[in-house]
């Protein structure tokens, strides 16, 4: 068996070697040309053709092309706007060279740039030399097409400006204007609300580029000069008698005129060591509010070198009513733990438009923080009086009730008390709009806790009723307002992220606006603030709701304040 297998193996080997011999002989029978590798050699280079008028041709450039052992003709093609030739006379975009000529000697290939009418500016392309038996060779081409007709071009077709205050001017934006083949002036004009300049200094609604400069690049400065509030669009028109006109679209947002007044500046509020928890001063504010649509108040807390108070404290800002001498709460906030309000560029923002009638001329303002440490919070306050058409020309405001001296002098919750929560309000006969404005925040950790573990009144969610003429007309939901999303998010290690009932550390306590469906003109109504029922077990300390409510009336004729009686 072994001898037989060996003979079979030798037989197979002989057979395979015989096949290999036949294949090799077949190769020997091939022509000598195929034994060498085919190739294409391009000698020289093509550089940029530079600037060339459209509808004309540049001077030619040339390279040498040669084939090596090619078995097929050379095919040479060029992309649009370029042409090729073998004699520098007859030009085309495709030609061929016989393989025998290509293999025998160098062939001169001429290339030129011939931009079409529409191909202005930088034009790129390629010339390709190929044969089906060799690797394709490619040359990159470039040139710049110049217009031969009168033409105006710009670097952008639209300009968008930053929001700009009415009667002010935006920063200028730059527009580059290029003329070609022009023999006359270029006129540039803008529509209302926009201005142009050639030097960035002297602006007007129109200007002219002289004819001697028309074919050079001109830098045009454009700015936004709004005369009205809101979105404003316009057009910059570029005109020449020989060329097509060019229109550049313009857009900007006109913002109201704002009059700013600074009051307290880094006023320290603390307890002991020479500090006080409150400060009062008289300031001169805007004298005429007839064209003021809104008043914003901004409060910023900075920290001294000792740092700010460690705790979230009850705090508010008041203005004195010159008629009664009483202080009216125009804003309430809770201080952040440990830090100031510098993460907000202007600090906390309050809309105090309801107090427009009191925030005029000479005004007494009081600030207060229930800070019981010697680390003073440095308080600064400023006001923006924003021009615009007010909803009504005249405002008046009266106190309905205020139990808001501090966090623990609010209305006791869950226990019997003698706080009067009812009033009678008489509304002037020329009233055209009336609403109630309430600010309320709970304090304390009184028990029993709610089923979710929340004590009152800082944490327990409640819904209170505002009763008018004995019936519930409005409701105040003392629920979460998103403490964890507070942009003053550096209050560590303070417990600032969990939601309180209607307020957050380092945020404004939101005013609750209850708008009457009718003007209530000439009517009297009874008012009652009704806290949701709950009974304290007196085991967890007291619960309190610091509450202030005002009635605001508006009219387009001079109006007196409402009359409020107990």
Order of alpha helices (4+ residues) and beta strands (2+ residues): alpha-beta-beta-beta-beta-beta-beta-alpha-beta-beta-beta-beta-beta-beta-beta-beta-beta-beta-beta-beta-beta-beta-beta-beta-beta-beta-beta-beta-beta-beta-beta-beta-beta-beta-beta-beta-beta-beta-beta-beta-beta-beta-beta
